Amino acid sequence: MRAPEDFTLKSNQHAPRGVHRFASTLVLALSVAGFAAAVQAGAGSASFRVSATVVESCDISANALGFGAFGLVSGSTIDAASALSAKCTAGSAFSIGLSAGNGAGATTSSRKLTHAADTTRTLAYVLSAGSAGGANWGGAGETGVASGTGSGMAQAIPVYGRITAGQTSAAMGLYNDTIIATIDF
């Protein structure tokens, strides 16, 4: 049996026939495989726009305004306070009007609480935004409405109520009314 040939070349020797061809083919095959891998590892990209449009919007909520229990024989005014909450898109101008209420013959400048058991009995009262007894708070589209500019956060809008003096003949009992707050923006 013949021993395997030693392919270590000395400086002045040549490789046996066919060894160069095999080595060259192997190098070429590895080079092509490496190129194919590099081509497959490529990447591409694309861009696209993202957009949104923020529109004006507002939410409003209200807390009850209660005058409490009191006697009217002194003829004094009775004051109470509450608040609305307006939350509008930042930069949106808004105005808030208050309805006349449900009292018989009520207007936005002369609101009326109605006796729960006898609807013919009323107590006159006024609502204002600046202070108790201040300028009358008008209805939506009228003068004397509260206004502001939205911040994106809830804003407290004070509501002051006053039962006007001199209503000493009012019958005892519960009086109530319902006001609708309308926000325009």
C-alpha positions as CSV (number, residue, x, y, z in Angstrom):
1,M,0.0,0.0,0.0
2,R,1.3,3.3,-0.9
3,A,1.7,6.0,1.8
4,P,-0.2,9.3,1.3
5,E,1.8,12.0,-0.3
6,D,3.1,14.8,1.7
7,F,1.9,18.1,0.1
8,T,4.2,20.4,1.9
9,L,6.1,22.2,-0.7
10,K,9.6,23.4,-0.4
11,S,10.5,26.8,-1.9
12,N,11.7,25.4,-5.2
13,Q,9.2,22.5,-5.6
14,H,6.0,22.5,-7.5
15,A,2.7,20.9,-6.4
16,P,1.7,17.6,-7.9
17,R,-0.6,17.9,-10.9
18,G,-4.2,18.5,-9.9
19,V,-3.6,19.9,-6.5
20,H,-3.6,23.6,-7.7
21,R,-6.8,23.0,-9.6
22,F,-8.5,21.6,-6.5
23,A,-7.3,24.4,-4.3
24,S,-8.3,27.1,-6.8
25,T,-11.7,25.5,-7.2
26,L,-12.2,25.4,-3.4
27,V,-11.2,29.0,-3.0
28,L,-13.5,30.1,-5.9
29,A,-16.4,28.1,-4.4
30,L,-16.0,29.6,-1.0
31,S,-15.7,33.1,-2.5
32,V,-18.9,32.7,-4.5
33,A,-20.7,31.3,-1.4
34,G,-19.5,34.3,0.6
35,F,-20.8,36.7,-2.1
36,A,-24.2,35.0,-2.2
37,A,-24.5,35.3,1.6
38,A,-23.5,39.0,1.4
39,V,-26.2,39.6,-1.3
40,Q,-28.9,37.9,0.8
41,A,-28.0,40.0,3.9
42,G,-28.9,43.3,2.2
43,A,-31.6,45.7,3.5
44,G,-34.1,48.2,2.1
45,S,-36.0,51.0,3.6
46,A,-39.0,53.3,3.0
47,S,-40.5,56.3,4.7
48,F,-44.1,57.2,5.4
49,R,-46.0,60.1,7.0
50,V,-47.9,60.0,10.2
51,S,-50.4,62.7,11.0
52,A,-53.3,63.6,13.2
53,T,-55.6,66.6,13.4
54,V,-56.7,67.9,16.8
55,V,-60.1,69.7,16.6
56,E,-61.8,72.0,19.1
57,S,-63.8,70.1,21.7
58,C,-65.1,70.8,25.2
59,D,-66.7,68.9,28.1
60,I,-68.6,70.6,30.9
61,S,-69.9,69.3,34.2
62,A,-71.7,70.9,37.1
63,N,-72.0,70.6,40.9
64,A,-75.3,71.3,42.7
65,L,-75.7,74.8,44.2
66,G,-77.5,74.5,47.6
67,F,-78.7,77.5,49.6
68,G,-79.3,75.3,52.6
69,A,-82.0,75.7,55.3
70,F,-82.8,79.3,56.4
71,G,-85.6,81.6,57.6
72,L,-86.7,84.5,55.4
73,V,-88.3,86.7,58.1
74,S,-85.3,88.9,58.4
75,G,-85.6,89.8,54.7
76,S,-81.9,89.4,54.1
77,T,-80.3,88.0,50.9
78,I,-79.0,84.4,51.0
79,D,-75.8,83.6,49.1
80,A,-74.4,80.3,48.0
81,A,-71.6,79.2,45.7
82,S,-70.7,76.2,43.5
83,A,-68.7,75.5,40.4
84,L,-68.8,74.3,36.8
85,S,-65.9,72.4,35.3
86,A,-64.9,73.2,31.7
87,K,-62.3,71.1,29.9
88,C,-61.5,72.3,26.4
89,T,-58.8,71.7,23.8
90,A,-55.8,73.9,24.5
91,G,-56.3,77.3,22.8
92,S,-60.0,76.9,22.2
93,A,-62.1,79.9,23.2
94,F,-65.3,79.0,25.0
95,S,-68.3,80.7,26.6
96,I,-70.9,79.2,29.0
97,G,-74.5,80.3,29.2
98,L,-77.0,79.2,31.9
99,S,-80.7,78.5,31.1
100,A,-83.6,80.3,32.8
101,G,-84.5,77.2,34.7
102,N,-87.8,75.4,35.1
103,G,-89.6,77.9,37.3
104,A,-92.9,79.3,36.0
105,G,-92.2,82.7,34.4
106,A,-88.5,82.5,34.9
107,T,-86.0,84.3,32.6
108,T,-82.3,84.3,32.6
109,S,-82.4,87.6,34.4
110,S,-85.1,86.5,36.9
111,R,-84.8,82.8,37.8
112,K,-87.3,81.1,40.1
113,L,-87.0,78.2,42.6
114,T,-90.4,76.4,42.7
115,H,-91.9,75.0,45.9
116,A,-91.9,71.1,45.7
117,A,-95.5,70.7,47.0
118,D,-97.1,73.9,45.7
119,T,-95.8,74.8,42.2
120,T,-97.6,78.2,42.4
121,R,-95.1,79.3,45.0
122,T,-91.6,80.5,43.9
123,L,-88.5,82.2,45.3
124,A,-86.6,84.6,43.0
125,Y,-82.9,84.1,42.7
126,V,-80.0,85.2,40.5
127,L,-76.8,83.5,39.3
128,S,-73.6,85.3,38.5
129,A,-70.0,84.4,37.6
130,G,-68.0,87.2,39.3
131,S,-69.4,87.3,42.8
132,A,-72.6,86.8,44.8
133,G,-75.0,89.5,43.7
134,G,-72.7,90.4,40.8
135,A,-73.7,90.8,37.1
136,N,-76.4,88.4,36.0
137,W,-75.2,85.3,34.2
138,G,-77.0,85.1,30.9
139,G,-78.1,82.3,28.7
140,A,-76.2,80.8,25.7
141,G,-76.0,83.5,23.0
142,E,-76.9,86.3,25.4
143,T,-74.7,88.9,27.1
144,G,-73.3,88.2,30.5
145,V,-72.0,84.7,29.9
146,A,-68.7,83.3,31.4
147,S,-65.9,82.9,28.9
148,G,-62.4,81.6,28.8
149,T,-59.7,79.8,26.8
150,G,-59.1,76.0,27.1
151,S,-55.9,74.7,28.5
152,G,-56.5,71.0,27.9
153,M,-57.1,70.6,31.7
154,A,-60.3,71.0,33.7
155,Q,-60.9,74.6,34.7
156,A,-63.2,75.5,37.6
157,I,-65.8,78.2,36.7
158,P,-67.4,79.6,39.9
159,V,-71.1,80.0,40.1
160,Y,-72.6,82.4,42.7
161,G,-76.2,82.3,43.6
162,R,-78.3,84.8,45.6
163,I,-81.9,84.6,46.9
164,T,-82.9,88.2,46.7
165,A,-84.0,90.1,49.8
166,G,-87.6,90.9,50.8
167,Q,-89.3,87.5,50.0
168,T,-90.7,87.2,53.6
169,S,-94.0,85.8,52.5
170,A,-92.5,82.6,51.1
171,A,-94.1,79.4,52.4
172,M,-91.9,76.9,54.3
173,G,-90.8,73.8,52.4
174,L,-88.3,72.6,49.8
175,Y,-87.8,74.8,46.7
176,N,-85.8,73.7,43.7
177,D,-84.9,74.4,40.1
178,T,-82.8,72.8,37.3
179,I,-80.4,74.9,35.3
180,I,-78.7,73.8,32.1
181,A,-75.2,75.0,31.5
182,T,-74.3,75.2,27.8
183,I,-70.7,75.5,26.6
184,D,-70.1,77.0,23.1
185,F,-66.7,76.7,21.5
